[in-house]
Amino acid sequence: MALINTEVKPFTATAFHNGSFVEVSDQDLRGKWSIVFFYPADFTFVCPTELGDLADHYADFTRLGVEIYSVSTDTHFTHKAWHETSDTIAKIQFPMIGDPSGEITRNFDAMREGQGLADRATFVIDPDGVIQLMEITSEGVGRNAAELLRKVKAAQYVREHPNEVCPAKWEEGDETLAPSLDLVGKI
């Protein structure tokens, strides 16, 4: 799980996006901020609540220059069928990548081997294709798009201000810290 500060491994896959099947690769993650959002399976329970939450916040992410890519080990055909039969999933405007071979899921070390399903795993990737943040939760614990948005803002701030760091609960506009010997033991 030592993926922080590593480059995304090469991949090519088919996604369902805006009513069409499109090819997506690791190169699409370059030049902008990206979120790769793994979930176990289409037509399940917690997954649509998470994807619906992301869809509800999608405009907030795009205003930050972030593209979201959801990934499960289902096929792009299954993503299309789910999109057409669920009001929650129909709201999704970001690419839904099919990974039936598990290549992408394994590249991100998010595969539940023996089950063929992805973990609930989130990766924030900078414009250089480097993983800056990762979060993996257990099967029954859904993620929060608003908290992910906060973390993306913090990652972007730190990239733009390399001599500063964002403390716990940092929100956009809050004070940051400038690490130095003078701060050691005083926080």
Salt bridges, closest charged atoms under 4 A:
GLU7 OE1 - ARG30 NH2 2.76
ASP42 OD2 - HIS79 ND1 2.69
GLU50 OE1 - ARG120 NH1 2.80
GLU50 OE2 - ARG143 NE 2.77
ASP53 OD1 - HIS57 ND1 3.34
ASP56 OD1 - LYS91 NZ 2.81
ASP60 OD1 - ARG63 NH2 2.38
GLU84 OE2 - LYS80 NZ 2.40
GLU113 OE2 - ARG106 NE 2.92
ASP119 OD1 - ARG112 NE 3.09
ASP126 OD2 - ARG159 NH1 3.19
ASP128 OD2 - ARG159 NH2 3.16
GLU135 OE2 - LYS151 NZ 3.83
GLU139 OE1 - ARG112 NH2 2.43
GLU139 OE2 - ARG120 NH2 3.37
GLU147 OE2 - ARG150 NH2 3.02
GLU172 OE1 - LYS153 NZ 3.43
